[in-house]
Amino acid sequence: MRPVVLAVSLGALTTALFVAALFVGYAAIPLPAAIAALTGSGEPLYQMVMQDIRLPRALLAALVGAALGLSGAAMQGYLRNPLAEPGLIGVSGAAAFGAVVSLQTGFAAAFALALPLAALAAAAVAVALILWLAGPRGGSLTLILAGIAISALAGALTSLALNLSPNPYAAAEIVFWMMGSVADRSMAHVTLAAPVIVAGALALLTLGRGLDALTLGEDAAEALGVRLPLLRLQLLGGVAAAVGAATAVTGAVGFVGLVVPHLLRPLTGAQPSRLLWASALGGAAMVLAADLAVRLILPDRDLKLGVVMAIVGAPLFLHLIYRTRRELG
């Protein structure tokens, strides 16, 4: 598909879903009143619903989806492995562990943004450990092994924190947070996460030339002038910022970084540089659609976004594996 057509199509889809996320909700608000409330006029109750509940929820869904989709495309391009995803390097697991520790110790109740800040700090520590384990010139295999080790360690420590929970209510709070959700978030969460996600996304979007060269192999990429250590550092920094900030404010939301690049790869000619921005738009559209499903399927129950993504993403991924096997054989 031509890049302009793809960009317009994905942009229109994302915009339509974002508008739907603003105007679809548990409380029915007439469209003129909802538009007026967004601009700061009309009924105070409508203003509160639109500005303090629906707007931050829609913004976070779009931001988190874009961060996960873009990070997944960058990881798959760098590792040249279609099964790669942001969780492979342990950043999301470490961010979840930081959030769990803040809940377990009561630090999350100290101030409004204590939990996401703890998750961001844990994600930064995870990246530092990965860089130390992989070494300054380690290859893709070393990076994957270091990521698996950090991810396993974060998972084990999270299980330990759950095991040591002082009461069932604390454990339930941790488990529900880990399921992932954009509900009950405020503009303060958007203000905290948005600059970090945007900085990470900008770092990842500049990797297109290097990732295109890597399709020819590491030796060929270096011959073309790509500095692989710098490329890897930029990739890790970008993924850590984007995914760490996303996980910090929403919890763990899986399958977006894995499935979205797969769906869009045939439309981009399997060119990594084109897949980056397309996956960002596609990820935003997918998470916005999933959050709409959360509101419409069981509006009176607290259905979690991460659960819906897993239910939708796992069968879709199995279908992609089956299709790939048919194409290969």
Secondary structure, 3 states (H helix, E strand, C coil): CCHHHHHHHHHHHHHHHHHHHHHCCCCCCCHHHHHHHHCCCCCHHHHHHHHHHHHHHHHHHHHHHHHHHHHHHHHHHHHCCCCCCHHHHCHHHHHHHHHHHHHHHCHHHCCCCHHHHHHHHHHHHHHHHHHHHHCCCCCHHHHHHHHHHHHHHHHHHHHHHHHCCCCHHHHHHHHHHHCCCCCCCCHHHHHHHHHHHHHHHHHHHCCHHHHHHHCCCHHHHHHCCCCHHHHHHHHHHHHHHHHHHHHHHHCCCCCHHHHHHHHHHHHHCCCHHHHHHHHHHHHHHHHHHHHHHHHHHCCCCCCCHHHHHHHHHHHHHHHHHHHHHHHHC
